Amino acid sequence: MAKSKVEVPRLTQDELSQSLPQNYVYHSAAMIGIARRSYYEPDDREPPKNGITTIIMSVIALEGFMNELIHDAKTYIIASESRGRPVHENLKRYVTIMTIMDEKISIESKFLVASEILGGKIYEKGKPLYQNFHLLISLRNALVHTKPDGFTYTDEGEFKSNNDKLLKFLYGRKLIDRRDIPLGFTVGNKDIAKWAFNTAANMVRSIIEMCTRSDLRMMWEDDYLDEWQPIK
């Protein structure tokens, strides 16, 4: 049976223009800068806490970056059509979907949509790049939407926590030293901070690299790649 095609409504140039303010400021560079500085700042606390700031700010910066991409695509379409230059239908489709669905879909979904439409190839969820991204978002969500972290010790002395699954993944990737204490006490170290920052940086760099529009890709390379250099 043939799959039914979902019709995506088109936004007119007036509708696009109305969705953009006359003046705006981009914030993702400042946010990822905070994440980077937090990684490098000395932290003598036990357990360390700076890594938590890097984790949260890296994801905030990612969300800002994706919103900026949508804004750039809108302004590109408006400028091109006002000059009579053709605009690829995929770019219009991307802007339409993201404008309509912006507040209704997750940051993961935004990257999946961008990769499929702007890059022509959706992220493979089984590959390390996307797996790290998914783990980073899960970790950020656990920290930001924090709940009382219920835990207990079994009769055999085994630690059981609400965040067992997350602790297991992080421990298995050698990002935390132990999994027998609550999440907030073990995810502030340098290793996990570096991983979080570089995961965010790699996602930004990958979506720019995937973009099939050479003019947009070159603009985004100039605007973002310096700020989103991975930590060595």
C-alpha positions in Angstrom: 0.0 0.0 0.0 1.4 3.4 -0.9 2.0 5.8 2.0 -0.2 8.8 2.1 1.7 12.1 1.7 1.2 14.7 4.4 0.5 18.1 2.8 2.5 20.9 4.3 0.8 24.3 4.0 2.9 27.1 2.4 3.6 30.4 4.1 3.4 33.5 2.0 6.1 36.1 2.0 3.9 38.3 4.1 3.3 35.6 6.6 7.1 35.0 6.8 7.8 38.7 7.3 5.2 38.9 10.0 6.9 36.1 11.9 10.2 38.1 12.1 10.8 41.1 14.3 12.5 44.1 12.8 15.4 43.9 15.3 16.9 40.8 16.8 19.9 39.5 18.7 21.5 36.0 18.4 22.4 34.4 21.8 23.8 30.9 21.1 27.4 32.1 20.9 27.1 33.7 24.3 25.5 30.5 25.7 28.1 28.2 24.4 30.7 30.6 25.6 29.4 30.2 29.2 29.5 26.4 28.7 33.1 26.6 27.6 34.2 29.0 30.4 32.5 26.8 33.0 34.6 23.8 31.8 37.9 25.8 32.2 37.1 27.4 35.5 38.8 25.8 38.6 36.4 23.8 40.7 37.8 22.6 44.1 34.4 21.5 45.4 33.9 17.8 46.3 32.1 16.6 44.4 32.8 19.1 41.5 29.8 21.0 40.1 31.0 23.0 37.1 30.2 20.1 34.8 26.5 20.6 35.5 26.7 24.1 34.2 28.5 23.0 31.1 25.9 20.3 30.4 22.9 22.6 30.8 24.4 25.6 28.9 25.5 23.4 26.0 22.0 22.3 25.4 20.6 25.8 25.9 23.1 26.9 23.2 22.0 24.1 20.9 18.4 25.2 21.2 19.4 28.8 20.4 21.5 27.7 17.5 18.6 25.7 16.0 16.2 28.7 16.4 18.8 30.9 14.7 19.0 28.5 11.8 15.3 28.8 11.3 15.5 32.6 11.5 18.4 32.7 9.0 16.4 30.5 6.6 13.4 32.8 6.8 15.4 35.9 6.1 17.2 34.1 3.2 13.9 33.2 1.6 12.5 36.7 2.0 15.6 38.4 0.6 15.9 35.9 -2.3 12.2 36.2 -3.4 12.3 40.0 -3.1 15.2 40.0 -5.6 13.5 37.5 -7.9 15.9 34.7 -7.1 14.5 31.2 -7.0 14.4 29.4 -3.6 14.6 25.6 -3.4 11.3 24.1 -2.3 13.0 22.0 0.4 14.1 25.2 2.2 10.6 26.6 2.0 9.3 23.3 3.4 11.8 23.4 6.2 10.8 26.9 7.2 7.1 26.2 7.0 7.3 23.1 9.2 9.5 24.7 11.8 7.4 27.9 11.9 4.2 25.9 12.4 5.7 23.3 14.8 8.3 25.4 16.6 7.0 25.1 20.1 5.5 21.7 19.7 8.6 19.6 18.9 11.7 18.7 20.8 15.2 19.8 20.1 16.0 16.2 18.9 13.1 16.4 16.5 14.3 19.8 15.2 17.7 18.3 14.4 16.1 15.3 12.7 13.9 17.5 10.5 16.8 19.8 9.6 19.1 16.8 8.7 16.4 15.3 6.5 15.3 18.5 4.7 18.4 20.7 4.7 20.9 17.8 4.4 18.9 15.2 2.5 19.9 12.5 4.9 18.4 12.0 8.4 20.6 11.3 11.3 21.1 7.6 12.0 20.0 7.0 15.6 22.3 4.1 16.0 25.5 6.0 15.2 27.6 7.5 18.0 27.0 11.1 17.0 23.2 10.9 17.5 23.5 8.5 20.5 25.7 11.0 22.3 23.2 13.8 21.4 20.3 11.8 22.7 22.2 11.0 26.0 23.1 14.6 26.4 19.5 15.7 26.1 18.3 13.0 28.5 20.9 14.1 31.0 20.1 17.8 30.7 16.4 17.0 31.1 17.1 15.0 34.3 19.1 17.9 35.7 16.7 20.7 34.7 13.4 19.0 35.4 14.8 17.7 38.6 12.7 15.6 41.0 13.5 14.2 44.4 16.1 11.5 43.5 14.7 8.5 45.3 17.3 5.8 46.0 17.8 2.8 48.3 20.3 0.2 49.0 19.3 -3.5 48.7 20.1 -6.1 51.3 23.1 -7.0 49.2 24.3 -3.3 49.4 23.4 -2.5 45.8 22.5 1.1 45.1 19.1 1.6 43.3 18.0 5.0 42.0 15.3 6.7 39.9 18.1 7.5 37.5 19.5 4.0 37.2 19.3 3.8 33.4 21.0 7.1 32.9 23.7 6.3 35.5 24.4 3.0 33.8 24.9 4.6 30.4 27.2 7.3 31.8 29.2 4.8 33.8 29.5 2.5 30.8 30.9 5.3 28.7 33.4 6.1 31.5 31.9 9.6 31.9 31.4 9.1 35.6 33.5 7.3 38.2 30.7 5.7 40.1 27.1 4.9 39.8 26.3 4.2 43.5 25.4 7.8 44.4 22.6 10.1 43.2 22.9 11.7 39.8 23.5 15.3 40.9 26.6 14.2 42.9 28.4 12.5 40.1 27.9 14.5 36.9 29.9 17.6 37.6 33.4 16.4 36.7 35.7 17.5 33.9 35.2 14.4 31.7 31.5 14.7 31.5 31.7 18.5 30.9 34.1 18.0 28.0 31.9 15.3 26.5 28.8 17.4 26.8 30.4 20.5 25.2 31.9 18.4 22.4 28.7 16.5 21.7 26.8 19.9 21.3 29.7 21.2 19.1 29.7 18.1 16.9 25.9 18.4 16.3 26.2 22.0 15.2 29.1 21.3 12.9 27.4 18.2 11.5 24.2 20.0 10.5 26.2 22.8 8.9 28.3 20.3 7.0 25.2 18.4 5.8 23.5 21.5 4.4 23.2 21.1 0.6 22.8 24.9 0.0 26.4 26.0 -0.5 25.6 29.7 0.1 23.8 29.0 3.4 26.4 26.5 4.4 29.2 29.0 3.9 27.3 31.7 5.8 26.8 29.3 8.7 30.4 28.2 8.7 31.5 31.9 9.0 28.9 32.6 11.7 29.3 29.5 13.9 32.3 27.3 13.5 34.8 29.4 15.5 32.5 29.5 18.5 31.6 25.8 18.3 35.2 24.4 18.2 35.3 21.2 20.2 37.5 21.2 23.4 40.7 19.3 22.9 
